[in-house]
């Protein structure tokens, strides 16, 4: 699936089981996300729980709640993984874009997100 974000167009690989769906954004498929992977690595962020700023964490939790998606960073095979929370649910087309746009805002307009 293709998503249009502030990072540009990104491509995901989708996996579905009887209860869970996920979309993975591999770095090798999306070289335009390289600054994001570096930024997340430098901050030590792999999930929402790793975010230190309470304001930024609140924004991410709001996306998680509204879109029923959680994210995870796999550094071994550099990729961002988005998984549904509720079985057979999750608004991937909206959630992935919102997460990536929020990361972009935090990277380039930190005062809006952190302060």
MOPAC internal coordinates of N, CA, C and O (Angstrom, degrees):
PM7 1SCF
backbone

  N    0.0000 0     0.00 0     0.00 0    0    0    0
  C    1.4443 1     0.00 0     0.00 0    1    0    0
  C    1.5182 1   107.80 1     0.00 0    2    1    0
  O    1.2310 1   120.40 1   -35.27 1    3    2    1
  N    1.3146 1   116.84 1   144.73 1    3    2    1
  C    1.4605 1   122.18 1   178.35 1    5    3    2
  C    1.5203 1   109.85 1  -106.11 1    6    5    3
  O    1.2310 1   121.37 1   -39.53 1    7    6    5
  N    1.3332 1   114.97 1   140.47 1    7    6    5
  C    1.4542 1   122.06 1   178.84 1    9    7    6
  C    1.5222 1   108.14 1  -126.01 1   10    9    7
  O    1.2310 1   120.57 1   -40.13 1   11   10    9
  N    1.3223 1   116.51 1   139.87 1   11   10    9
  C    1.4566 1   121.91 1   176.21 1   13   11   10
  C    1.5214 1   107.74 1  -102.01 1   14   13   11
  O    1.2310 1   120.62 1   -64.50 1   15   14   13
  N    1.3410 1   116.42 1   115.50 1   15   14   13
  C    1.4535 1   122.30 1  -176.44 1   17   15   14
  C    1.5153 1   109.90 1  -128.16 1   18   17   15
  O    1.2310 1   120.54 1    -0.45 1   19   18   17
  N    1.3309 1   116.57 1   179.55 1   19   18   17
  C    1.4554 1   121.13 1   176.19 1   21   19   18
  C    1.5247 1   111.58 1   -68.67 1   22   21   19
  O    1.2310 1   120.12 1   162.17 1   23   22   21
  N    1.3124 1   117.37 1   -17.83 1   23   22   21
  C    1.4598 1   121.55 1   174.69 1   25   23   22
  C    1.5269 1   111.04 1   -82.29 1   26   25   23
  O    1.2310 1   120.30 1   173.30 1   27   26   25
  N    1.3084 1   117.02 1    -6.70 1   27   26   25
  C    1.4558 1   122.53 1  -173.90 1   29   27   26
  C    1.5252 1   108.85 1   106.17 1   30   29   27
  O    1.2310 1   121.15 1    13.05 1   31   30   29
  N    1.2992 1   115.40 1  -166.95 1   31   30   29
  C    1.4660 1   119.67 1  -179.56 1   33   31   30
  C    1.5278 1   109.90 1   -77.44 1   34   33   31
  O    1.2310 1   120.81 1   -47.63 1   35   34   33
  N    1.3289 1   116.05 1   132.37 1   35   34   33
  C    1.4587 1   121.49 1   176.55 1   37   35   34
  C    1.5256 1   108.65 1  -122.69 1   38   37   35
  O    1.2310 1   121.56 1   -28.23 1   39   38   37
  N    1.3200 1   114.61 1   151.77 1   39   38   37
  C    1.4597 1   121.61 1  -177.48 1   41   39   38
  C    1.5255 1   108.35 1  -118.12 1   42   41   39
  O    1.2310 1   120.91 1   -43.94 1   43   42   41
  N    1.3221 1   115.86 1   136.06 1   43   42   41
  C    1.4649 1   119.87 1   179.34 1   45   43   42
  C    1.5205 1   110.25 1  -115.35 1   46   45   43
  O    1.2310 1   122.28 1   -19.76 1   47   46   45
  N    1.3069 1   113.23 1   160.24 1   47   46   45
  C    1.4592 1   121.12 1   172.05 1   49   47   46
  C    1.5225 1   105.92 1  -111.37 1   50   49   47
  O    1.2310 1   121.01 1   -52.30 1   51   50   49
  N    1.3133 1   115.68 1   127.70 1   51   50   49
  C    1.4628 1   120.94 1  -173.98 1   53   51   50
  C    1.5223 1   110.88 1  -103.17 1   54   53   51
  O    1.2310 1   121.33 1   -40.54 1   55   54   53
  N    1.3408 1   115.06 1   139.46 1   55   54   53
  C    1.4529 1   121.87 1   175.43 1   57   55   54
  C    1.5251 1   107.01 1  -132.04 1   58   57   55
  O    1.2310 1   120.73 1   -44.71 1   59   58   57
  N    1.3177 1   116.21 1   135.29 1   59   58   57
  C    1.4662 1   120.58 1   179.36 1   61   59   58
  C    1.5220 1   110.05 1  -132.89 1   62   61   59
  O    1.2310 1   121.64 1   -39.48 1   63   62   61
  N    1.3199 1   114.46 1   140.52 1   63   62   61
  C    1.4620 1   121.40 1   169.91 1   65   63   62
  C    1.5150 1   106.49 1  -120.64 1   66   65   63
  O    1.2310 1   120.25 1     8.62 1   67   66   65
  N    1.3176 1   117.12 1  -171.38 1   67   66   65
  C    1.4606 1   119.72 1  -178.19 1   69   67   66
  C    1.5337 1   112.62 1   -65.59 1   70   69   67
  O    1.2310 1   119.70 1   154.14 1   71   70   69
  N    1.3468 1   118.18 1   -25.86 1   71   70   69
  C    1.4581 1   120.57 1  -178.68 1   73   71   70
  C    1.5237 1   114.24 1  -122.34 1   74   73   71
  O    1.2310 1   119.98 1   159.01 1   75   74   73
  N    1.3191 1   117.64 1   -20.99 1   75   74   73
  C    1.4543 1   119.30 1  -173.23 1   77   75   74
  C    1.5243 1   111.57 1  -125.35 1   78   77   75
  O    1.2310 1   121.93 1   -36.65 1   79   78   77
  N    1.3283 1   113.92 1   143.35 1   79   78   77
  C    1.4598 1   121.39 1   173.84 1   81   79   78
  C    1.5186 1   107.71 1  -125.08 1   82   81   79
  O    1.2310 1   120.74 1   -29.40 1   83   82   81
  N    1.3104 1   116.18 1   150.60 1   83   82   81
  C    1.4563 1   119.93 1   175.18 1   85   83   82
  C    1.5215 1   109.91 1  -149.27 1   86   85   83
  O    1.2310 1   121.78 1   -26.86 1   87   86   85
  N    1.3042 1   114.19 1   153.14 1   87   86   85
  C    1.4589 1   122.60 1   174.01 1   89   87   86
  C    1.5249 1   106.28 1  -124.17 1   90   89   87
  O    1.2310 1   120.64 1   -51.48 1   91   90   89
  N    1.3174 1   116.39 1   128.52 1   91   90   89
  C    1.4613 1   121.54 1   179.43 1   93   91   90
  C    1.5142 1   109.59 1  -112.81 1   94   93   91
  O    1.2310 1   121.34 1   -49.20 1   95   94   93
  N    1.3241 1   115.04 1   130.80 1   95   94   93
  C    1.4591 1   121.56 1   176.00 1   97   95   94
  C    1.5209 1   107.07 1  -105.60 1   98   97   95
  O    1.2310 1   120.76 1   -80.80 1   99   98   97
  N    1.3200 1   116.15 1    99.20 1   99   98   97
  C    1.4509 1   120.95 1  -179.44 1  101   99   98
  C    1.5204 1   110.04 1   -80.37 1  102  101   99
  O    1.2310 1   120.90 1   -40.26 1  103  102  101
  N    1.3272 1   115.89 1   139.74 1  103  102  101
  C    1.4529 1   120.60 1   179.63 1  105  103  102
  C    1.5224 1   110.98 1   -62.02 1  106  105  103
  O    1.2310 1   120.39 1   142.79 1  107  106  105
  N    1.3348 1   116.86 1   -37.21 1  107  106  105
  C    1.4673 1   118.67 1  -178.54 1  109  107  106
  C    1.5249 1   112.32 1   -67.28 1  110  109  107
  O    1.2310 1   119.74 1   156.50 1  111  110  109
  N    1.3326 1   118.10 1   -23.50 1  111  110  109
  C    1.4630 1   122.19 1   175.87 1  113  111  110
  C    1.5224 1   112.41 1   -88.36 1  114  113  111
  O    1.2310 1   120.70 1   161.33 1  115  114  113
  N    1.3354 1   116.26 1   -18.67 1  115  114  113
  C    1.4660 1   122.27 1  -173.32 1  117  115  114
  C    1.5258 1   110.29 1  -135.47 1  118  117  115
  O    1.2310 1   120.34 1  -109.85 1  119  118  117
  N    1.3105 1   116.96 1    70.15 1  119  118  117
  C    1.4655 1   120.22 1  -176.96 1  121  119  118
  C    1.5255 1   112.02 1   -62.97 1  122  121  119
  O    1.2310 1   120.26 1   158.35 1  123  122  121
  N    1.3241 1   117.10 1   -21.65 1  123  122  121
  C    1.4642 1   120.24 1   177.14 1  125  123  122
  C    1.5280 1   112.15 1   -66.47 1  126  125  123
  O    1.2310 1   119.80 1   166.81 1  127  126  125
  N    1.3408 1   117.99 1   -13.19 1  127  126  125
  C    1.4683 1   121.68 1   177.51 1  129  127  126
  C    1.5260 1   112.75 1   -91.71 1  130  129  127
  O    1.2310 1   120.11 1  -175.67 1  131  130  129
  N    1.3188 1   117.40 1     4.33 1  131  130  129
  C    1.4594 1   121.05 1  -178.61 1  133  131  130
  C    1.5340 1   113.16 1   -54.27 1  134  133  131
  O    1.2310 1   119.02 1   134.75 1  135  134  133
  N    1.3521 1   119.48 1   -45.25 1  135  134  133
  C    1.4700 1   118.83 1   177.56 1  137  135  134
  C    1.5348 1   112.50 1   -61.09 1  138  137  135
  O    1.2310 1   120.23 1   145.52 1  139  138  137
  N    1.3227 1   117.16 1   -34.48 1  139  138  137
  C    1.4630 1   120.54 1   178.77 1  141  139  138
  C    1.5304 1   110.89 1   -66.19 1  142  141  139
  O    1.2310 1   120.27 1   134.56 1  143  142  141
  N    1.3227 1   117.09 1   -45.44 1  143  142  141
  C    1.4615 1   120.18 1   179.01 1  145  143  142
  C    1.5258 1   111.05 1   -61.96 1  146  145  143
  O    1.2310 1   120.39 1   139.35 1  147  146  145
  N    1.3189 1   116.86 1   -40.65 1  147  146  145
  C    1.4669 1   120.80 1   177.83 1  149  147  146
  C    1.5210 1   110.59 1   -64.32 1  150  149  147
  O    1.2310 1   120.47 1   135.79 1  151  150  149
  N    1.3260 1   116.71 1   -44.21 1  151  150  149
  C    1.4621 1   121.95 1  -179.49 1  153  151  150
  C    1.5276 1   111.06 1   -62.53 1  154  153  151
  O    1.2310 1   120.26 1   133.18 1  155  154  153
  N    1.3338 1   117.12 1   -46.82 1  155  154  153
  C    1.4631 1   120.57 1   178.70 1  157  155  154
  C    1.5298 1   111.14 1   -62.95 1  158  157  155
  O    1.2310 1   120.42 1   139.60 1  159  158  157
  N    1.3225 1   116.81 1   -40.40 1  159  158  157
  C    1.4677 1   120.92 1   178.42 1  161  159  158
  C    1.5303 1   110.47 1   -62.65 1  162  161  159
  O    1.2310 1   120.38 1   134.05 1  163  162  161
  N    1.3330 1   116.88 1   -45.95 1  163  162  161
  C    1.4671 1   120.82 1  -179.30 1  165  163  162
  C    1.5194 1   112.35 1   -62.79 1  166  165  163
  O    1.2310 1   120.48 1   147.30 1  167  166  165
  N    1.3269 1   116.68 1   -32.70 1  167  166  165
  C    1.4700 1   120.69 1   178.23 1  169  167  166
  C    1.5286 1   112.39 1   -84.02 1  170  169  167
  O    1.2310 1   120.20 1   166.54 1  171  170  169
  N    1.3182 1   117.22 1   -13.46 1  171  170  169
  C    1.4627 1   121.30 1  -177.99 1  173  171  170
  C    1.5154 1   112.57 1    74.17 1  174  173  171
  O    1.2310 1   120.38 1  -149.96 1  175  174  173
  N    1.3260 1   116.87 1    30.04 1  175  174  173
  C    1.4651 1   121.53 1  -177.37 1  177  175  174
  C    1.5232 1   109.90 1   -96.24 1  178  177  175
  O    1.2310 1   121.35 1   -58.72 1  179  178  177
  N    1.3379 1   115.02 1   121.28 1  179  178  177
  C    1.4714 1   120.90 1   174.07 1  181  179  178
  C    1.5254 1   111.26 1  -119.49 1  182  181  179
  O    1.2310 1   120.57 1   155.20 1  183  182  181
  N    1.3271 1   116.52 1   -24.80 1  183  182  181
  C    1.4619 1   122.83 1   176.51 1  185  183  182
  C    1.5355 1   107.81 1  -144.87 1  186  185  183
  O    1.2310 1   120.76 1    -4.09 1  187  186  185
  N    1.3150 1   116.16 1   175.91 1  187  186  185
  C    1.4714 1   120.29 1   178.05 1  189  187  186
  C    1.5296 1   111.00 1   -58.99 1  190  189  187
  O    1.2310 1   120.29 1   144.76 1  191  190  189
  N    1.3191 1   117.06 1   -35.24 1  191  190  189
  C    1.4573 1   120.40 1  -177.20 1  193  191  190
  C    1.5256 1   112.71 1   -63.10 1  194  193  191
  O    1.2310 1   119.58 1   158.32 1  195  194  193
  N    1.3186 1   118.40 1   -21.68 1  195  194  193
  C    1.4639 1   122.45 1  -179.16 1  197  195  194
  C    1.5245 1   113.37 1   -83.51 1  198  197  195
  O    1.2310 1   119.77 1   171.30 1  199  198  197
  N    1.3207 1   118.05 1    -8.70 1  199  198  197
  C    1.4676 1   121.92 1  -178.66 1  201  199  198
  C    1.5266 1   109.18 1   -74.20 1  202  201  199
  O    1.2310 1   120.85 1   -52.19 1  203  202  201
  N    1.3303 1   115.98 1   127.81 1  203  202  201
  C    1.4665 1   121.04 1  -176.22 1  205  203  202
  C    1.5305 1   113.00 1   -83.77 1  206  205  203
  O    1.2310 1   119.87 1   143.63 1  207  206  205
  N    1.3207 1   117.85 1   -36.37 1  207  206  205
  C    1.4598 1   121.68 1  -178.96 1  209  207  206
  C    1.5302 1   109.72 1   -74.54 1  210  209  207
  O    1.2310 1   120.64 1   -58.33 1  211  210  209
  N    1.3143 1   116.38 1   121.67 1  211  210  209
  C    1.4642 1   120.77 1  -179.77 1  213  211  210
  C    1.5293 1   111.85 1   -65.20 1  214  213  211
  O    1.2310 1   120.59 1   143.97 1  215  214  213
  N    1.3280 1   116.47 1   -36.03 1  215  214  213
  C    1.4641 1   119.93 1   179.29 1  217  215  214
  C    1.5253 1   110.61 1   -65.56 1  218  217  215
  O    1.2310 1   120.26 1   133.57 1  219  218  217
  N    1.3275 1   117.11 1   -46.43 1  219  218  217
  C    1.4584 1   121.85 1   179.23 1  221  219  218
  C    1.5307 1   110.16 1   -64.92 1  222  221  219
  O    1.2310 1   120.56 1   139.52 1  223  222  221
  N    1.3246 1   116.53 1   -40.48 1  223  222  221
  C    1.4655 1   121.02 1   178.25 1  225  223  222
  C    1.5258 1   110.65 1   -61.59 1  226  225  223
  O    1.2310 1   120.19 1   141.21 1  227  226  225
  N    1.3319 1   117.24 1   -38.79 1  227  226  225
  C    1.4642 1   121.91 1   178.39 1  229  227  226
  C    1.5210 1   111.00 1   -63.16 1  230  229  227
  O    1.2310 1   120.31 1   137.12 1  231  230  229
  N    1.3423 1   117.01 1   -42.88 1  231  230  229
  C    1.4656 1   120.35 1   176.82 1  233  231  230
  C    1.5233 1   110.95 1   -60.02 1  234  233  231
  O    1.2310 1   120.46 1   134.81 1  235  234  233
  N    1.3275 1   116.74 1   -45.19 1  235  234  233
  C    1.4636 1   120.77 1  -179.12 1  237  235  234
  C    1.5281 1   111.73 1   -66.75 1  238  237  235
  O    1.2310 1   120.45 1   141.02 1  239  238  237
  N    1.3247 1   116.75 1   -38.98 1  239  238  237
  C    1.4716 1   120.25 1   177.82 1  241  239  238
  C    1.5223 1   111.42 1   -65.86 1  242  241  239
  O    1.2310 1   120.37 1   147.19 1  243  242  241
  N    1.3102 1   116.89 1   -32.81 1  243  242  241
  C    1.4604 1   120.84 1   177.14 1  245  243  242
  C    1.5312 1   110.30 1   -65.27 1  246  245  243
  O    1.2310 1   120.11 1   138.01 1  247  246  245
  N    1.3253 1   117.39 1   -41.99 1  247  246  245
  C    1.4637 1   120.95 1   176.06 1  249  247  246
  C    1.5262 1   109.65 1   -63.71 1  250  249  247
  O    1.2310 1   120.84 1   136.47 1  251  250  249
  N    1.3241 1   116.01 1   -43.53 1  251  250  249
  C    1.4684 1   121.14 1   178.94 1  253  251  250
  C    1.5257 1   110.87 1   -57.57 1  254  253  251
  O    1.2310 1   120.56 1   134.70 1  255  254  253
  N    1.3144 1   116.54 1   -45.30 1  255  254  253
  C    1.4652 1   121.62 1  -179.23 1  257  255  254
  C    1.5291 1   111.70 1   -68.74 1  258  257  255
  O    1.2310 1   120.27 1   132.11 1  259  258  257
  N    1.3402 1   117.08 1   -47.89 1  259  258  257
  C    1.4651 1   121.21 1  -175.70 1  261  259  258
  C    1.5230 1   113.24 1   -67.78 1  262  261  259
  O    1.2310 1   120.34 1   142.40 1  263  262  261
  N    1.3254 1   116.95 1   -37.60 1  263  262  261
  C    1.4710 1   120.96 1  -174.97 1  265  263  262
  C    1.5220 1   113.05 1  -102.34 1  266  265  263
  O    1.2310 1   120.57 1   174.72 1  267  266  265
  N    1.3212 1   116.52 1    -5.28 1  267  266  265
  C    1.4739 1   122.91 1  -179.90 1  269  267  266
  C    1.5214 1   111.91 1    57.49 1  270  269  267
  O    1.2310 1   121.45 1  -137.44 1  271  270  269
  N    1.3470 1   114.83 1    42.56 1  271  270  269
  C    1.4645 1   121.45 1   179.36 1  273  271  270
  C    1.5149 1   110.10 1  -131.44 1  274  273  271
  O    1.2310 1   120.93 1   -35.64 1  275  274  273
  N    1.3184 1   115.83 1   144.36 1  275  274  273
  C    1.4500 1   120.65 1   170.22 1  277  275  274
  C    1.5166 1   108.11 1  -120.44 1  278  277  275
  O    1.2310 1   120.73 1   -23.20 1  279  278  277
  N    1.3278 1   116.22 1   156.80 1  279  278  277
  C    1.4557 1   119.95 1   179.91 1  281  279  278
  C    1.5238 1   109.90 1  -119.21 1  282  281  279
  O    1.2310 1   121.83 1   -21.76 1  283  282  281
  N    1.3075 1   114.11 1   158.24 1  283  282  281
  C    1.4549 1   121.57 1   178.16 1  285  283  282
  C    1.5309 1   107.14 1  -149.62 1  286  285  283
  O    1.2310 1   120.73 1   -36.21 1  287  286  285
  N    1.3161 1   116.21 1   143.79 1  287  286  285
  C    1.4609 1   121.33 1   177.49 1  289  287  286
  C    1.5212 1   108.02 1  -105.54 1  290  289  287
  O    1.2310 1   120.57 1   -53.10 1  291  290  289
  N    1.3250 1   116.52 1   126.90 1  291  290  289
  C    1.4555 1   122.27 1   173.98 1  293  291  290
  C    1.5222 1   106.49 1  -107.36 1  294  293  291
  O    1.2310 1   120.47 1   -70.45 1  295  294  293
  N    1.3295 1   116.71 1   109.55 1  295  294  293
  C    1.4629 1   120.63 1  -177.34 1  297  295  294
  C    1.5282 1   112.17 1   -84.08 1  298  297  295
  O    1.2310 1   119.96 1   157.77 1  299  298  297
  N    1.3233 1   117.69 1   -22.23 1  299  298  297
  C    1.4601 1   120.92 1  -179.68 1  301  299  298
  C    1.5287 1   110.72 1   -63.48 1  302  301  299
  O    1.2310 1   120.84 1   129.63 1  303  302  301
  N    1.3088 1   116.00 1   -50.37 1  303  302  301
  C    1.4614 1   122.63 1   170.73 1  305  303  302
  C    1.5215 1   103.37 1  -114.00 1  306  305  303
  O    1.2310 1   119.28 1   -85.97 1  307  306  305
  N    1.3130 1   118.98 1    94.03 1  307  306  305
  C    1.4616 1   120.24 1  -168.74 1  309  307  306
  C    1.5308 1   113.18 1   -50.56 1  310  309  307
  O    1.2310 1   122.02 1   -72.32 1  311  310  309
  N    1.3429 1   113.74 1   107.68 1  311  310  309
  C    1.4551 1   119.54 1   177.30 1  313  311  310
  C    1.5178 1   110.51 1  -159.20 1  314  313  311
  O    1.2310 1   121.54 1   -26.88 1  315  314  313
  N    1.3092 1   114.66 1   153.12 1  315  314  313
  C    1.4563 1   123.37 1   171.27 1  317  315  314
  C    1.5189 1   106.61 1  -100.92 1  318  317  315
  O    1.2310 1   120.66 1   -50.57 1  319  318  317
  N    1.3180 1   116.35 1   129.43 1  319  318  317
  C    1.4612 1   121.02 1  -178.46 1  321  319  318
  C    1.5242 1   108.03 1  -114.89 1  322  321  319
  O    1.2310 1   120.63 1   -51.86 1  323  322  321
  N    1.3180 1   116.40 1   128.14 1  323  322  321
  C    1.4587 1   122.75 1   176.79 1  325  323  322
  C    1.5209 1   107.34 1  -113.32 1  326  325  323
  O    1.2310 1   120.63 1   -56.37 1  327  326  325
  N    1.3452 1   116.39 1   123.63 1  327  326  325
  C    1.4688 1   121.37 1  -177.82 1  329  327  326
  C    1.5215 1   110.05 1  -123.42 1  330  329  327
  O    1.2310 1   121.50 1   -31.10 1  331  330  329
  N    1.3349 1   114.74 1   148.90 1  331  330  329
  C    1.4592 1   118.86 1   175.84 1  333  331  330
  C    1.5324 1   109.63 1   -74.87 1  334  333  331
  O    1.2310 1   121.13 1   -28.57 1  335  334  333
  N    1.3152 1   115.43 1   151.43 1  335  334  333
  C    1.4607 1   121.71 1   179.32 1  337  335  334
  C    1.5196 1   109.86 1   -95.71 1  338  337  335
  O    1.2310 1   120.61 1   134.50 1  339  338  337
  N    1.3188 1   116.44 1   -45.50 1  339  338  337
  C    1.4567 1   122.93 1  -179.28 1  341  339  338
  C    1.5308 1   107.77 1   -91.52 1  342  341  339
  O    1.2310 1   119.47 1   -47.91 1  343  342  341
  N    1.3373 1   118.62 1   132.09 1  343  342  341
  C    1.4727 1   119.36 1  -179.36 1  345  343  342
  C    1.5293 1   112.46 1   -52.35 1  346  345  343
  O    1.2310 1   121.39 1   -47.45 1  347  346  345
  N    1.3235 1   114.95 1   132.55 1  347  346  345
  C    1.4607 1   124.08 1   177.07 1  349  347  346
  C    1.5289 1   113.64 1    61.83 1  350  349  347
  O    1.2310 1   119.64 1  -161.51 1  351  350  349
  N    1.3125 1   118.29 1    18.49 1  351  350  349
  C    1.4559 1   122.03 1   179.07 1  353  351  350
  C    1.5251 1   109.25 1  -123.83 1  354  353  351
  O    1.2310 1   120.31 1     6.94 1  355  354  353
  N    1.2812 1   117.02 1  -173.06 1  355  354  353
  C    1.4525 1   123.38 1   178.10 1  357  355  354
  C    1.5182 1   110.45 1   113.91 1  358  357  355
  O    1.2310 1   120.87 1   -53.87 1  359  358  357
  N    1.3017 1   115.94 1   126.13 1  359  358  357
  C    1.4633 1   122.23 1  -179.98 1  361  359  358
  C    1.5305 1   108.37 1   -96.17 1  362  361  359
  O    1.2310 1   120.73 1   -96.64 1  363  362  361
  N    1.3336 1   116.20 1    83.36 1  363  362  361
  C    1.4544 1   121.45 1  -175.96 1  365  363  362
  C    1.5268 1   112.00 1   -66.73 1  366  365  363
  O    1.2310 1   120.18 1   138.20 1  367  366  365
  N    1.3229 1   117.27 1   -41.80 1  367  366  365
  C    1.4607 1   119.46 1  -176.27 1  369  367  366
  C    1.5318 1   111.07 1   -61.80 1  370  369  367
  O    1.2310 1   119.66 1   148.10 1  371  370  369
  N    1.2866 1   118.26 1   -31.90 1  371  370  369
  C    1.4634 1   121.90 1   178.00 1  373  371  370
  C    1.5233 1   111.56 1   -89.92 1  374  373  371
  O    1.2310 1   120.61 1   135.08 1  375  374  373
  N    1.3274 1   116.44 1   -44.92 1  375  374  373
  C    1.4631 1   121.64 1  -173.44 1  377  375  374
  C    1.5154 1   114.45 1   -65.07 1  378  377  375
  O    1.2310 1   119.92 1   134.73 1  379  378  377
  N    1.3209 1   117.75 1   -45.27 1  379  378  377
  C    1.4644 1   120.68 1  -179.66 1  381  379  378
  C    1.5229 1   109.64 1   -61.02 1  382  381  379
  O    1.2310 1   120.55 1   136.08 1  383  382  381
  N    1.3167 1   116.55 1   -43.92 1  383  382  381
  C    1.4680 1   120.91 1   179.66 1  385  383  382
  C    1.5295 1   110.36 1   -64.07 1  386  385  383
  O    1.2310 1   119.95 1   136.63 1  387  386  385
  N    1.3182 1   117.69 1   -43.37 1  387  386  385
  C    1.4653 1   120.11 1  -179.53 1  389  387  386
  C    1.5238 1   111.93 1   -64.90 1  390  389  387
  O    1.2310 1   120.12 1   136.83 1  391  390  389
  N    1.3277 1   117.38 1   -43.17 1  391  390  389
  C    1.4668 1   119.97 1   176.87 1  393  391  390
  C    1.5269 1   110.59 1   -59.82 1  394  393  391
  O    1.2310 1   120.12 1   129.66 1  395  394  393
  N    1.3260 1   117.38 1   -50.34 1  395  394  393
  C    1.4644 1   120.16 1  -177.19 1  397  395  394
  C    1.5193 1   111.69 1   -64.12 1  398  397  395
  O    1.2310 1   119.93 1   140.59 1  399  398  397
  N    1.3205 1   117.73 1   -39.41 1  399  398  397
  C    1.4642 1   120.10 1   177.80 1  401  399  398
  C    1.5260 1   111.51 1   -67.00 1  402  401  399
  O    1.2310 1   120.07 1   145.19 1  403  402  401
  N    1.3322 1   117.46 1   -34.81 1  403  402  401
  C    1.4619 1   120.73 1   177.09 1  405  403  402
  C    1.5358 1   110.22 1   -68.29 1  406  405  403
  O    1.2310 1   120.28 1   139.67 1  407  406  405
  N    1.3298 1   117.08 1   -40.33 1  407  406  405
  C    1.4659 1   120.24 1   175.60 1  409  407  406
  C    1.5293 1   110.20 1   -61.22 1  410  409  407
  O    1.2310 1   120.64 1   136.83 1  411  410  409
  N    1.3166 1   116.38 1   -43.17 1  411  410  409
  C    1.4644 1   121.25 1   179.69 1  413  411  410
  C    1.5269 1   109.89 1   -59.71 1  414  413  411
  O    1.2310 1   120.81 1   133.62 1  415  414  413
  N    1.3279 1   116.06 1   -46.38 1  415  414  413
  C    1.4659 1   120.43 1   179.92 1  417  415  414
  C    1.5256 1   110.49 1   -61.99 1  418  417  415
  O    1.2310 1   120.09 1   139.32 1  419  418  417
  N    1.3268 1   117.44 1   -40.68 1  419  418  417
  C    1.4636 1   120.84 1   179.61 1  421  419  418
  C    1.5299 1   111.54 1   -67.27 1  422  421  419
  O    1.2310 1   120.62 1   145.00 1  423  422  421
  N    1.3294 1   116.43 1   -35.00 1  423  422  421
  C    1.4640 1   120.22 1  -179.60 1  425  423  422
  C    1.5276 1   112.13 1   -71.50 1  426  425  423
  O    1.2310 1   120.53 1   137.69 1  427  426  425
  N    1.3227 1   116.58 1   -42.31 1  427  426  425
  C    1.4634 1   120.68 1  -170.33 1  429  427  426
  C    1.5229 1   115.01 1  -108.84 1  430  429  427
  O    1.2310 1   119.50 1   167.06 1  431  430  429
  N    1.3112 1   118.57 1   -12.94 1  431  430  429
  C    1.4693 1   123.15 1   176.63 1  433  431  430
  C    1.5204 1   108.45 1  -137.27 1  434  433  431
  O    1.2310 1   120.77 1  -123.43 1  435  434  433
  N    1.3037 1   116.13 1    56.57 1  435  434  433
  C    1.4619 1   121.40 1  -171.86 1  437  435  434
  C    1.5280 1   113.83 1   -56.47 1  438  437  435
  O    1.2310 1   120.16 1   146.73 1  439  438  437
  N    1.3192 1   117.30 1   -33.27 1  439  438  437
  C    1.4649 1   119.15 1  -177.28 1  441  439  438
  C    1.5198 1   112.16 1   -62.25 1  442  441  439
  O    1.2310 1   119.72 1   150.41 1  443  442  441
  N    1.3367 1   118.15 1   -29.59 1  443  442  441
  C    1.4665 1   121.21 1   178.41 1  445  443  442
  C    1.5283 1   112.07 1   -71.59 1  446  445  443
  O    1.2310 1   120.77 1   150.93 1  447  446  445
  N    1.3132 1   116.13 1   -29.07 1  447  446  445
  C    1.4563 1   120.51 1  -173.47 1  449  447  446
  C    1.5261 1   112.00 1   -98.97 1  450  449  447
  O    1.2310 1   120.54 1   141.36 1  451  450  449
  N    1.3242 1   116.57 1   -38.64 1  451  450  449
  C    1.4541 1   119.95 1  -173.47 1  453  451  450
  C    1.5208 1   115.07 1   -90.87 1  454  453  451
  O    1.2310 1   120.03 1   151.29 1  455  454  453
  N    1.3256 1   117.55 1   -28.71 1  455  454  453
  C    1.4727 1   119.28 1  -173.71 1  457  455  454
  C    1.5086 1   112.73 1   -94.79 1  458  457  455
  O    1.2310 1   120.10 1   180.00 1  459  458  457

